[in-house]
Amino acid sequence: MARTQYATVLRDFDWPRLVKMADDSPCSVHDCVRQTMAGDSPRHSVYLGSVLGLSPSGKYYTGFANGNVTRPEAKRDTAWYAAMDRAAEKYGGSIDSGEHDPCDLYLSLPCPNYKPATFAVAAADVDGVPS
Ligand SMILES: [Zn+2]
């Protein structure tokens, strides 16, 4: 069941193209080199769509507010989310919900240009010295 769902999400989305689109999208920090205020590494994201259009049930619910979904629907959705996470991980990313609308799903990938701050500081310390 889960294996079938994984094959389906691999087929339903053009993952290599989504990765390219994410890499080309604006960085979570403007210059791709600093960590976010929360100390996270910068990331690039691409919008996948709404849960309402993507998930098998087409419904949004949470663990504590799920009266709108049947048990079989929830089971299919759980398998679908797991398959989406696995597909994203295959490309080094994750599936994130939107900050403003939790129905929005994004493929989020580490910034391709990010160098850890320690490296940037070390480079600045030897400014003017050819490497
Ligand atoms: Zn970046």
Backbone and ligand atoms as CSV (ligand in chain L), in Angstrom:
chain,resi,resn,atom,element,x,y,z
A,1,MET,N,N,0.827,-1.201,0.000
A,1,MET,CA,C,0.000,0.000,0.000
A,1,MET,C,C,0.868,1.260,0.000
A,2,ALA,N,N,1.732,1.367,1.023
A,2,ALA,CA,C,2.609,2.536,1.109
A,2,ALA,C,C,3.558,2.587,-0.082
A,3,ARG,N,N,4.014,1.428,-0.511
A,3,ARG,CA,C,4.938,1.372,-1.638
A,3,ARG,C,C,4.244,1.865,-2.911
A,4,THR,N,N,2.998,1.474,-3.088
A,4,THR,CA,C,2.221,1.930,-4.238
A,4,THR,C,C,2.046,3.448,-4.195
A,5,GLN,N,N,1.730,3.962,-3.013
A,5,GLN,CA,C,1.542,5.400,-2.841
A,5,GLN,C,C,2.831,6.152,-3.182
A,6,TYR,N,N,3.969,5.608,-2.779
A,6,TYR,CA,C,5.263,6.234,-3.071
A,6,TYR,C,C,5.489,6.291,-4.580
A,7,ALA,N,N,5.225,5.194,-5.263
A,7,ALA,CA,C,5.372,5.168,-6.724
A,7,ALA,C,C,4.451,6.209,-7.368
A,8,THR,N,N,3.269,6.366,-6.799
A,8,THR,CA,C,2.303,7.319,-7.343
A,8,THR,C,C,2.800,8.756,-7.201
A,9,VAL,N,N,3.293,9.119,-6.022
A,9,VAL,CA,C,3.743,10.509,-5.844
A,9,VAL,C,C,5.028,10.776,-6.635
A,10,LEU,N,N,5.853,9.750,-6.818
A,10,LEU,CA,C,7.046,9.945,-7.653
A,10,LEU,C,C,6.625,10.244,-9.091
A,11,ARG,N,N,5.526,9.618,-9.519
A,11,ARG,CA,C,5.040,9.791,-10.882
A,11,ARG,C,C,4.219,11.091,-11.027
A,12,ASP,N,N,3.439,11.417,-9.989
A,12,ASP,CA,C,2.529,12.560,-10.079
A,12,ASP,C,C,3.232,13.913,-10.086
A,13,PHE,N,N,4.431,13.974,-9.528
A,13,PHE,CA,C,5.170,15.238,-9.469
A,13,PHE,C,C,6.472,15.093,-10.251
A,14,ASP,N,N,6.864,16.163,-10.926
A,14,ASP,CA,C,8.137,16.193,-11.645
A,14,ASP,C,C,9.204,16.670,-10.659
A,15,TRP,N,N,9.689,15.753,-9.834
A,15,TRP,CA,C,10.579,16.120,-8.719
A,15,TRP,C,C,11.853,16.821,-9.169
A,16,PRO,N,N,12.573,16.317,-10.185
A,16,PRO,CA,C,13.786,17.043,-10.603
A,16,PRO,C,C,13.479,18.488,-11.026
A,17,ARG,N,N,12.343,18.696,-11.689
A,17,ARG,CA,C,11.964,20.050,-12.096
A,17,ARG,C,C,11.622,20.899,-10.865
A,18,LEU,N,N,10.923,20.299,-9.885
A,18,LEU,CA,C,10.584,21.026,-8.654
A,18,LEU,C,C,11.848,21.433,-7.890
A,19,VAL,N,N,12.841,20.540,-7.868
A,19,VAL,CA,C,14.105,20.854,-7.198
A,19,VAL,C,C,14.767,22.039,-7.890
A,20,LYS,N,N,14.767,22.035,-9.226
A,20,LYS,CA,C,15.345,23.148,-9.992
A,20,LYS,C,C,14.589,24.444,-9.688
A,21,MET,N,N,13.250,24.357,-9.663
A,21,MET,CA,C,12.433,25.542,-9.374
A,21,MET,C,C,12.716,26.062,-7.963
A,22,ALA,N,N,12.884,25.163,-7.017
A,22,ALA,CA,C,13.182,25.583,-5.638
A,22,ALA,C,C,14.549,26.265,-5.591
A,23,ASP,N,N,15.546,25.668,-6.258
A,23,ASP,CA,C,16.888,26.262,-6.268
A,23,ASP,C,C,16.854,27.666,-6.872
A,24,ASP,N,N,15.990,27.875,-7.865
A,24,ASP,CA,C,15.908,29.168,-8.545
A,24,ASP,C,C,15.023,30.169,-7.800
A,25,SER,N,N,14.334,29.721,-6.774
A,25,SER,CA,C,13.403,30.592,-6.054
A,25,SER,C,C,14.161,31.449,-5.046
A,26,PRO,N,N,13.523,32.522,-4.543
A,26,PRO,CA,C,14.195,33.368,-3.556
A,26,PRO,C,C,14.564,32.583,-2.299
A,27,CYS,N,N,15.689,32.947,-1.724
A,27,CYS,CA,C,16.179,32.296,-0.516
A,27,CYS,C,C,15.372,32.761,0.692
A,28,SER,N,N,15.350,31.929,1.735
A,28,SER,CA,C,14.671,32.337,2.967
A,28,SER,C,C,15.433,33.466,3.661
A,29,VAL,N,N,16.703,33.646,3.353
A,29,VAL,CA,C,17.442,34.849,3.756
A,29,VAL,C,C,17.920,35.507,2.475
A,30,HIS,N,N,18.015,36.850,2.452
A,30,HIS,CA,C,18.146,37.529,1.159
A,30,HIS,C,C,19.447,37.232,0.440
A,31,ASP,N,N,20.505,36.941,1.162
A,31,ASP,CA,C,21.796,36.784,0.485
A,31,ASP,C,C,22.327,35.353,0.490
A,32,CYS,N,N,21.496,34.419,0.921
A,32,CYS,CA,C,21.871,33.003,0.881
A,32,CYS,C,C,23.039,32.640,1.800
A,33,VAL,N,N,23.535,33.548,2.639
A,33,VAL,CA,C,24.743,33.193,3.388
A,33,VAL,C,C,24.556,33.192,4.897
A,34,ARG,N,N,23.492,33.802,5.392
A,34,ARG,CA,C,23.317,33.844,6.835
A,34,ARG,C,C,22.268,32.831,7.268
A,35,GLN,N,N,22.325,32.493,8.535
A,35,GLN,CA,C,21.263,31.676,9.102
A,35,GLN,C,C,20.054,32.563,9.339
A,36,THR,N,N,18.892,31.930,9.479
A,36,THR,CA,C,17.692,32.687,9.804
A,36,THR,C,C,17.761,33.133,11.263
A,37,MET,N,N,16.848,34.004,11.668
A,37,MET,CA,C,16.802,34.473,13.051
A,37,MET,C,C,16.709,33.289,14.018
A,38,ALA,N,N,16.018,32.243,13.595
A,38,ALA,CA,C,15.850,31.069,14.452
A,38,ALA,C,C,17.092,30.184,14.449
A,39,GLY,N,N,18.103,30.556,13.657
A,39,GLY,CA,C,19.323,29.765,13.617
A,39,GLY,C,C,19.278,28.622,12.630
A,40,ASP,N,N,18.221,28.594,11.818
A,40,ASP,CA,C,18.123,27.535,10.806
A,40,ASP,C,C,18.942,27.909,9.575
A,41,SER,N,N,19.403,26.910,8.873
A,41,SER,CA,C,20.080,27.149,7.614
A,41,SER,C,C,19.059,27.674,6.602
A,42,PRO,N,N,19.493,28.572,5.698
A,42,PRO,CA,C,18.544,29.090,4.696
A,42,PRO,C,C,18.030,27.989,3.782
A,43,ARG,N,N,16.809,28.186,3.345
A,43,ARG,CA,C,16.171,27.183,2.497
A,43,ARG,C,C,15.496,27.857,1.316
A,44,HIS,N,N,15.289,27.065,0.287
A,44,HIS,CA,C,14.546,27.513,-0.890
A,44,HIS,C,C,13.321,26.611,-1.027
A,45,SER,N,N,12.177,27.214,-1.356
A,45,SER,CA,C,10.936,26.445,-1.409
A,45,SER,C,C,10.205,26.672,-2.718
A,46,VAL,N,N,9.430,25.687,-3.095
A,46,VAL,CA,C,8.554,25.819,-4.253
A,46,VAL,C,C,7.166,25.313,-3.848
A,47,TYR,N,N,6.177,26.083,-4.260
A,47,TYR,CA,C,4.787,25.762,-3.908
A,47,TYR,C,C,4.319,24.538,-4.686
A,48,LEU,N,N,3.774,23.560,-3.979
A,48,LEU,CA,C,3.275,22.342,-4.632
A,48,LEU,C,C,1.782,22.423,-4.910
A,49,GLY,N,N,1.059,23.076,-4.015
A,49,GLY,CA,C,-0.385,23.160,-4.157
A,49,GLY,C,C,-1.039,23.081,-2.795
A,50,SER,N,N,-2.357,23.032,-2.820
A,50,SER,CA,C,-3.124,22.958,-1.579
A,50,SER,C,C,-3.414,21.506,-1.226
A,51,VAL,N,N,-3.385,21.234,0.061
A,51,VAL,CA,C,-3.800,19.926,0.567
A,51,VAL,C,C,-5.176,19.556,0.004
A,52,LEU,N,N,-6.022,20.592,-0.139
A,52,LEU,CA,C,-7.393,20.355,-0.597
A,52,LEU,C,C,-7.434,19.806,-2.023
A,53,GLY,N,N,-6.393,20.091,-2.800
A,53,GLY,CA,C,-6.355,19.588,-4.163
A,53,GLY,C,C,-5.416,18.411,-4.347
A,54,LEU,N,N,-4.505,18.207,-3.395
A,54,LEU,CA,C,-3.456,17.208,-3.585
A,54,LEU,C,C,-3.689,15.899,-2.827
A,55,SER,N,N,-4.110,16.001,-1.589
A,55,SER,CA,C,-4.196,14.789,-0.763
A,55,SER,C,C,-5.355,13.909,-1.235
A,56,PRO,N,N,-5.275,12.614,-0.973
A,56,PRO,CA,C,-6.334,11.701,-1.428
A,56,PRO,C,C,-7.730,12.109,-0.964
A,57,SER,N,N,-7.868,12.556,0.282
A,57,SER,CA,C,-9.202,12.921,0.784
A,57,SER,C,C,-9.620,14.312,0.312
A,58,GLY,N,N,-8.629,15.163,-0.020
A,58,GLY,CA,C,-8.949,16.537,-0.372
A,58,GLY,C,C,-9.458,17.344,0.809
A,59,LYS,N,N,-9.135,16.885,2.012
A,59,LYS,CA,C,-9.623,17.555,3.222
A,59,LYS,C,C,-8.455,18.003,4.080
A,60,TYR,N,N,-8.711,19.078,4.830
A,60,TYR,CA,C,-7.723,19.525,5.809
A,60,TYR,C,C,-8.254,19.234,7.202
A,61,TYR,N,N,-7.405,18.671,8.036
A,61,TYR,CA,C,-7.788,18.394,9.424
A,61,TYR,C,C,-6.514,18.248,10.241
A,62,THR,N,N,-6.686,18.225,11.549
A,62,THR,CA,C,-5.549,18.033,12.441
A,62,THR,C,C,-5.841,16.842,13.344
A,63,GLY,N,N,-4.855,16.483,14.160
A,63,GLY,CA,C,-5.019,15.356,15.065
A,63,GLY,C,C,-6.163,15.551,16.045
A,64,PHE,N,N,-6.438,16.821,16.388
A,64,PHE,CA,C,-7.474,17.083,17.392
A,64,PHE,C,C,-8.756,17.639,16.793
A,65,ALA,N,N,-8.758,17.927,15.516
A,65,ALA,CA,C,-9.977,18.435,14.858
A,65,ALA,C,C,-10.128,17.697,13.535
A,66,ASN,N,N,-10.728,16.501,13.605
A,66,ASN,CA,C,-10.755,15.632,12.430
A,66,ASN,C,C,-12.133,15.006,12.198
A,67,GLY,N,N,-13.182,15.699,12.625
A,67,GLY,CA,C,-14.530,15.171,12.468
A,67,GLY,C,C,-15.005,15.101,11.025
A,68,ASN,N,N,-14.268,15.761,10.123
A,68,ASN,CA,C,-14.685,15.812,8.722
A,68,ASN,C,C,-14.105,14.678,7.880
A,69,VAL,N,N,-13.321,13.803,8.501
A,69,VAL,CA,C,-12.631,12.775,7.721
A,69,VAL,C,C,-12.958,11.386,8.267
A,70,THR,N,N,-13.142,10.433,7.353
A,70,THR,CA,C,-13.408,9.052,7.783
A,70,THR,C,C,-12.093,8.339,8.059
A,71,ARG,N,N,-12.165,7.230,8.763
A,71,ARG,CA,C,-10.955,6.479,9.077
A,71,ARG,C,C,-10.226,6.006,7.804
A,72,PRO,N,N,-10.934,5.443,6.811
A,72,PRO,CA,C,-10.230,5.036,5.582
A,72,PRO,C,C,-9.579,6.216,4.854
A,73,GLU,N,N,-10.253,7.378,4.871
A,73,GLU,CA,C,-9.652,8.568,4.244
A,73,GLU,C,C,-8.372,8.966,4.975
A,74,ALA,N,N,-8.448,8.975,6.301
A,74,ALA,CA,C,-7.278,9.359,7.098
A,74,ALA,C,C,-6.124,8.396,6.856
A,75,LYS,N,N,-6.456,7.120,6.690
A,75,LYS,CA,C,-5.423,6.110,6.458
A,75,LYS,C,C,-4.725,6.351,5.106
A,76,ARG,N,N,-5.530,6.639,4.076
A,76,ARG,CA,C,-4.955,6.932,2.757
A,76,ARG,C,C,-4.109,8.208,2.797
A,77,ASP,N,N,-4.633,9.224,3.490
A,77,ASP,CA,C,-3.885,10.482,3.592
A,77,ASP,C,C,-2.555,10.278,4.302
A,78,THR,N,N,-2.563,9.496,5.374
A,78,THR,CA,C,-1.333,9.240,6.126
A,78,THR,C,C,-0.292,8.585,5.226
A,79,ALA,N,N,-0.726,7.606,4.425
A,79,ALA,CA,C,0.182,6.935,3.490
A,79,ALA,C,C,0.690,7.930,2.447
A,80,TRP,N,N,-0.192,8.827,2.012
A,80,TRP,CA,C,0.189,9.823,0.998
A,80,TRP,C,C,1.229,10.795,1.552
A,81,TYR,N,N,0.983,11.304,2.785
A,81,TYR,CA,C,1.950,12.227,3.397
A,81,TYR,C,C,3.299,11.545,3.588
A,82,ALA,N,N,3.273,10.293,4.026
A,82,ALA,CA,C,4.528,9.557,4.227
A,82,ALA,C,C,5.257,9.401,2.900
A,83,ALA,N,N,4.510,9.127,1.832
A,83,ALA,CA,C,5.114,8.974,0.504
A,83,ALA,C,C,5.687,10.307,0.024
A,84,MET,N,N,4.966,11.402,0.275
A,84,MET,CA,C,5.461,12.730,-0.108
A,84,MET,C,C,6.756,13.061,0.639
A,85,ASP,N,N,6.766,12.776,1.948
A,85,ASP,CA,C,7.972,13.030,2.745
A,85,ASP,C,C,9.146,12.217,2.207
A,86,ARG,N,N,8.871,10.959,1.874
A,86,ARG,CA,C,9.939,10.073,1.387
A,86,ARG,C,C,10.468,10.569,0.042
A,87,ALA,N,N,9.570,11.019,-0.826
A,87,ALA,CA,C,9.984,11.539,-2.128
A,87,ALA,C,C,10.823,12.803,-1.941
A,88,ALA,N,N,10.397,13.683,-1.048
A,88,ALA,CA,C,11.156,14.918,-0.795
A,88,ALA,C,C,12.538,14.584,-0.250
A,89,GLU,N,N,12.596,13.620,0.673
A,89,GLU,CA,C,13.877,13.217,1.259
A,89,GLU,C,C,14.817,12.651,0.204
A,90,LYS,N,N,14.242,11.953,-0.770
A,90,LYS,CA,C,15.042,11.394,-1.861
A,90,LYS,C,C,15.828,12.501,-2.578
A,91,TYR,N,N,15.242,13.712,-2.597
A,91,TYR,CA,C,15.907,14.846,-3.249
A,91,TYR,C,C,16.534,15.797,-2.231
A,92,GLY,N,N,16.696,15.337,-0.994
A,92,GLY,CA,C,17.380,16.127,0.022
A,92,GLY,C,C,16.535,17.211,0.656
A,93,GLY,N,N,15.221,17.155,0.469
A,93,GLY,CA,C,14.355,18.201,0.993
A,93,GLY,C,C,13.316,17.673,1.958
A,94,SER,N,N,12.324,18.515,2.194
A,94,SER,CA,C,11.215,18.127,3.072
A,94,SER,C,C,9.939,18.782,2.548
A,95,ILE,N,N,8.807,18.265,3.018
A,95,ILE,CA,C,7.515,18.862,2.694
A,95,ILE,C,C,7.116,19.749,3.870
A,96,ASP,N,N,6.883,21.018,3.587
A,96,ASP,CA,C,6.506,21.968,4.635
A,96,ASP,C,C,5.129,22.530,4.364
A,97,SER,N,N,4.431,22.874,5.447
A,97,SER,CA,C,3.148,23.564,5.329
A,97,SER,C,C,3.395,25.065,5.266
A,98,GLY,N,N,2.457,25.780,4.658
A,98,GLY,CA,C,2.587,27.226,4.556
A,98,GLY,C,C,2.478,27.895,5.910
A,99,GLU,N,N,3.232,28.991,6.081
A,99,GLU,CA,C,3.164,29.738,7.335
A,99,GLU,C,C,1.837,30.476,7.455
A,100,HIS,N,N,1.327,30.945,6.329
A,100,HIS,CA,C,0.100,31.746,6.356
A,100,HIS,C,C,-1.138,30.878,6.160
A,101,ASP,N,N,-1.031,29.848,5.349
A,101,ASP,CA,C,-2.153,28.946,5.117
A,101,ASP,C,C,-1.648,27.521,5.290
A,102,PRO,N,N,-2.050,26.842,6.366
A,102,PRO,CA,C,-1.541,25.488,6.618
A,102,PRO,C,C,-1.978,24.473,5.568
A,103,CYS,N,N,-2.919,24.851,4.703
A,103,CYS,CA,C,-3.312,23.955,3.611
A,103,CYS,C,C,-2.281,23.940,2.490
A,104,ASP,N,N,-1.447,24.992,2.424
A,104,ASP,CA,C,-0.452,25.079,1.358
A,104,ASP,C,C,0.720,24.154,1.656
A,105,LEU,N,N,1.144,23.419,0.636
A,105,LEU,CA,C,2.297,22.533,0.793
A,105,LEU,C,C,3.442,23.014,-0.092
A,106,TYR,N,N,4.639,22.949,0.465
A,106,TYR,CA,C,5.847,23.371,-0.239
A,106,TYR,C,C,6.885,22.258,-0.202
A,107,LEU,N,N,7.664,22.167,-1.270
A,107,LEU,CA,C,8.889,21.388,-1.222
A,107,LEU,C,C,9.981,22.356,-0.802
A,108,SER,N,N,10.666,22.043,0.283
A,108,SER,CA,C,11.679,22.925,0.847
A,108,SER,C,C,13.025,22.220,0.799
A,109,LEU,N,N,14.036,22.932,0.291
A,109,LEU,CA,C,15.368,22.347,0.136
A,109,LEU,C,C,16.417,23.256,0.765
A,110,PRO,N,N,17.524,22.670,1.251
A,110,PRO,CA,C,18.597,23.518,1.779
A,110,PRO,C,C,19.110,24.453,0.683
A,111,CYS,N,N,19.476,25.661,1.080
A,111,CYS,CA,C,20.009,26.642,0.127
A,111,CYS,C,C,21.236,26.061,-0.576
A,112,PRO,N,N,21.265,26.084,-1.917
A,112,PRO,CA,C,22.417,25.518,-2.628
A,112,PRO,C,C,23.669,26.387,-2.520
A,113,ASN,N,N,23.498,27.646,-2.100
A,113,ASN,CA,C,24.641,28.583,-2.038
A,113,ASN,C,C,25.168,28.801,-0.625
A,114,TYR,N,N,24.486,28.200,0.344
A,114,TYR,CA,C,24.804,28.484,1.747
A,114,TYR,C,C,26.135,27.890,2.163
A,115,LYS,N,N,26.959,28.745,2.778
A,115,LYS,CA,C,28.187,28.279,3.426
A,115,LYS,C,C,28.017,28.558,4.906
A,116,PRO,N,N,28.299,27.594,5.753
A,116,PRO,CA,C,28.142,27.833,7.194
A,116,PRO,C,C,28.901,29.081,7.630
A,117,ALA,N,N,28.350,29.787,8.611
A,117,ALA,CA,C,28.902,31.065,9.066
A,117,ALA,C,C,30.362,30.938,9.477
A,118,THR,N,N,30.749,29.840,10.080
A,118,THR,CA,C,32.133,29.670,10.535
A,118,THR,C,C,33.092,29.788,9.360
A,119,PHE,N,N,32.685,29.273,8.214
A,119,PHE,CA,C,33.526,29.378,7.018
A,119,PHE,C,C,33.647,30.831,6.578
A,120,ALA,N,N,32.504,31.575,6.596
A,120,ALA,CA,C,32.511,32.973,6.163
A,120,ALA,C,C,33.407,33.800,7.080
A,121,VAL,N,N,33.357,33.553,8.383
A,121,VAL,CA,C,34.178,34.291,9.344
A,121,VAL,C,C,35.655,33.978,9.086
A,122,ALA,N,N,35.976,32.706,8.899
A,122,ALA,CA,C,37.354,32.315,8.653
A,122,ALA,C,C,37.888,32.982,7.387
A,123,ALA,N,N,37.057,33.060,6.355
A,123,ALA,CA,C,37.471,33.688,5.103
A,123,ALA,C,C,37.720,35.169,5.309
A,124,ALA,N,N,36.874,35.822,6.125
A,124,ALA,CA,C,37.023,37.253,6.385
A,124,ALA,C,C,38.308,37.520,7.171
A,125,ASP,N,N,38.665,36.615,8.044
A,125,ASP,CA,C,39.863,36.783,8.878
A,125,ASP,C,C,41.131,36.796,8.020
A,126,VAL,N,N,41.117,36.125,6.933
A,126,VAL,CA,C,42.317,36.062,6.093
A,126,VAL,C,C,42.142,36.939,4.863
A,127,ASP,N,N,41.333,37.998,5.004
A,127,ASP,CA,C,41.075,38.923,3.898
A,127,ASP,C,C,42.402,39.463,3.360
A,128,GLY,N,N,42.567,39.413,2.065
A,128,GLY,CA,C,43.786,39.933,1.453
A,128,GLY,C,C,44.875,38.889,1.312
A,129,VAL,N,N,44.724,37.782,1.970
A,129,VAL,CA,C,45.703,36.709,1.835
A,129,VAL,C,C,45.221,35.734,0.767
A,130,PRO,N,N,46.001,35.546,-0.278
A,130,PRO,CA,C,45.547,34.602,-1.333
A,130,PRO,C,C,45.397,33.205,-0.745
A,131,SER,N,N,44.327,32.533,-1.168
A,131,SER,CA,C,44.104,31.188,-0.639
A,131,SER,C,C,44.603,30.143,-1.604
L,1,ZN,ZN,ZN,19.757,30.638,-0.780
